[in-house]
Amino acid sequence: MLPGPTMSEGVETFVKDLAKQNGQSVDEAAANFVKQHRPSSLIQRFASVDEIANMVVYVASKEASATNGAALRAEGGIVNTIA
């Protein structure tokens, strides 16, 4: 499982601090961060923790029984390589 930028509690705190520093709303700060630092993102936003959790639930389910040996990305088009 390869999660990308996710709006976790820690990231939310970071974005709130960034918003305060720049006189922006939290949504504006998050959008600007992604635009500036993750321009390749296909979804152009942070993933939600629920989106990452949904992928984990799928992978752990019997519906994923034919999925094996895969590096599954849930990162919105960010990770360019797997190191």
C-alpha positions in Angstrom: 0.0 0.0 0.0 1.5 3.3 -1.1 -0.5 6.2 0.3 0.3 9.7 -0.9 -0.4 13.1 0.7 -3.3 12.4 3.1 -5.2 14.8 5.2 -4.3 13.0 8.5 -4.4 14.8 11.8 -0.7 15.7 11.5 -1.2 17.2 8.0 -4.3 19.0 9.1 -2.3 20.7 11.9 0.4 21.6 9.4 -2.1 23.0 6.9 -3.9 25.0 9.7 -0.5 26.5 10.7 0.3 27.3 7.1 -3.1 29.0 6.7 -2.6 31.1 9.8 0.9 32.1 8.6 -0.4 33.1 5.2 -3.7 34.7 6.2 -5.6 32.0 4.2 -8.5 29.7 4.9 -7.5 26.1 5.6 -9.0 25.1 2.3 -7.0 27.7 0.4 -3.8 26.7 2.2 -4.4 23.0 1.3 -5.2 23.8 -2.3 -2.1 26.1 -2.7 0.2 23.5 -1.1 -0.9 20.8 -3.5 -0.7 23.2 -6.4 2.9 24.3 -5.5 4.3 21.1 -4.1 2.4 18.3 -5.8 1.6 19.7 -9.2 1.4 16.2 -10.8 -1.5 15.2 -8.6 -4.4 14.1 -10.7 -7.0 14.8 -8.0 -5.3 18.2 -7.0 -6.1 17.7 -3.3 -5.0 15.7 -0.3 -6.6 12.3 -0.1 -8.9 11.8 2.9 -8.1 9.2 5.5 -11.3 7.5 4.5 -10.1 7.1 1.0 -6.9 5.4 2.2 -8.8 3.3 4.7 -11.2 2.1 1.9 -8.2 0.9 -0.1 -6.9 -1.0 2.9 -10.4 -2.6 3.5 -10.5 -3.7 -0.1 -7.0 -5.2 0.0 -7.9 -7.1 3.2 -11.2 -8.4 1.8 -12.0 -11.5 -0.1 -12.8 -9.4 -3.1 -9.1 -8.7 -3.5 -8.2 -12.4 -3.5 -6.9 -12.2 -7.1 -4.7 -9.2 -6.3 -1.2 -10.3 -5.4 2.3 -9.0 -5.5 1.0 -5.5 -6.4 2.2 -2.2 -5.1 -1.2 -0.5 -4.8 -1.1 3.3 -4.9 -3.6 5.5 -3.3 -1.9 8.8 -3.9 -3.8 10.8 -6.5 -1.0 10.7 -9.1 1.9 11.8 -7.0 4.4 9.0 -6.6 6.5 8.9 -9.7 8.6 5.8 -8.8 8.7 3.0 -6.3 12.1 2.9 -4.7 
